[in-house]
Amino acid sequence: MEFQSVQFLVKKIDYEANTIQVIETGLLRSNCSLPLKSLGASSVSRSRYYQLESWYWISLMNCSKQLTSLNYQLFPCLSQGDSFVYAVSGYLVTDMAPFCSLLSMMPATDTSATISSHLDLFQAIHGGFSLSQVLLHPCS
């Protein structure tokens, strides 16, 4: 399916809950790939037909130096030379180091209630996220 000009694979359909679980096709290129396009909150909220089931976000950044913060999870398979790719849970990255730049952000299924503080953000990204269909009511 296409959502906000990005192609997604529908992983699961729940007819009773009226939701679909999707993953961006760019993440399917390999076990270690980045999304093709950043999907911010403003672009998701403009959809007429779907809304996010969970507002849990993951931000990806590229840094020219290694970080020691426990909030940032290194993606070794995407890091090479003096380029280190990190993921951080959250939509606003307020403490980004000056030698880092934002690569992408995307929603993910909120599993924080069931996963320890060492959340595997890479798996969360590749788990996709859920959308619910906005039910359109005919005008009377």
C-alpha positions in Angstrom: 0.0 0.0 0.0 1.0 3.6 -0.4 0.9 5.9 2.6 2.1 9.5 2.5 4.0 8.8 -0.8 5.9 5.9 0.7 5.4 2.2 -0.2 4.6 -0.1 2.7 4.1 -3.9 2.9 1.0 -4.9 4.9 2.2 -7.4 7.4 -1.1 -8.0 9.3 -4.8 -7.1 9.0 -7.0 -7.1 12.1 -10.6 -6.8 10.8 -12.1 -6.7 14.2 -9.9 -3.9 15.4 -10.0 -2.2 12.0 -6.2 -2.0 12.0 -3.3 -2.9 9.7 0.4 -3.4 10.6 2.8 -2.1 8.0 6.5 -1.9 7.3 8.2 0.5 4.9 9.5 -1.5 1.9 12.9 0.2 2.2 13.5 -1.8 5.4 12.9 -5.0 3.5 16.0 -4.6 1.3 18.2 -6.4 3.8 18.5 -7.3 7.5 20.4 -4.1 8.0 18.7 -1.3 6.0 17.4 2.2 6.7 13.9 3.5 5.6 13.8 5.2 2.3 12.0 8.2 3.7 11.5 9.8 7.0 7.9 9.7 8.2 7.3 12.6 10.6 4.3 13.2 12.8 2.9 16.0 10.7 2.9 13.9 7.5 1.1 11.0 9.4 -1.5 13.3 11.0 -2.5 14.7 7.5 -3.9 11.4 6.3 -7.6 11.3 5.6 -7.9 7.6 5.8 -5.6 6.3 8.5 -4.3 7.3 11.9 -1.5 5.9 14.0 -2.4 3.4 16.7 0.6 4.4 18.8 2.6 7.6 18.9 5.9 5.8 19.7 8.7 7.1 17.6 12.3 6.0 16.8 14.8 8.5 15.4 17.9 7.5 13.5 21.0 9.7 13.4 24.4 9.7 11.9 27.3 10.7 14.1 31.0 11.4 13.2 32.1 10.2 16.6 31.0 7.3 18.8 28.6 8.1 21.7 28.6 6.6 25.2 25.0 7.5 26.1 22.9 4.5 27.1 19.9 6.2 25.4 21.5 5.7 21.9 21.7 2.3 20.4 24.5 1.8 17.8 23.7 0.0 14.6 27.0 -1.7 13.9 25.9 -3.0 10.5 25.1 0.5 9.3 28.2 2.1 10.8 31.5 2.2 9.0 34.7 4.3 9.2 33.9 7.6 11.0 30.2 7.3 10.4 28.2 5.8 13.3 24.4 5.2 13.0 22.4 5.4 16.2 18.8 5.0 17.1 17.1 6.7 19.9 13.6 6.2 21.2 11.4 9.3 20.9 10.2 11.9 18.4 12.1 14.9 19.8 15.9 14.4 20.1 16.7 17.2 22.5 20.2 16.1 23.5 21.6 15.4 20.1 25.4 15.8 20.0 26.7 18.6 17.8 28.6 16.0 15.6 25.3 14.2 14.8 22.6 14.8 12.2 19.1 13.3 11.9 18.8 10.7 9.2 15.2 9.6 9.6 12.4 9.1 12.0 9.5 6.7 12.0 6.7 5.4 14.1 6.9 2.0 15.6 4.6 -0.3 17.5 4.8 0.7 21.2 6.2 -2.3 23.0 7.8 -0.3 25.8 5.4 -1.8 28.4 6.7 -5.3 27.7 10.3 -4.8 26.9 13.1 -3.9 29.3 15.0 -0.6 29.3 17.4 -2.2 26.8 14.8 -2.0 24.0 16.1 -3.4 20.7 15.2 -0.5 18.6 16.4 -2.2 15.4 13.9 -4.9 15.9 11.2 -2.3 16.7 11.9 -0.5 13.5 11.6 -3.8 11.5 8.4 -4.7 13.4 6.6 -1.8 11.6 3.7 0.0 13.1 -0.1 -0.1 13.1 -2.6 2.1 11.5 -6.3 2.3 12.1 -8.7 3.2 9.4 -10.6 6.4 9.8 -14.3 5.6 9.4 -15.9 8.0 7.2 -19.5 8.8 8.1 -21.9 10.0 5.3 -23.3 13.4 5.7 -26.9 13.5 6.6 
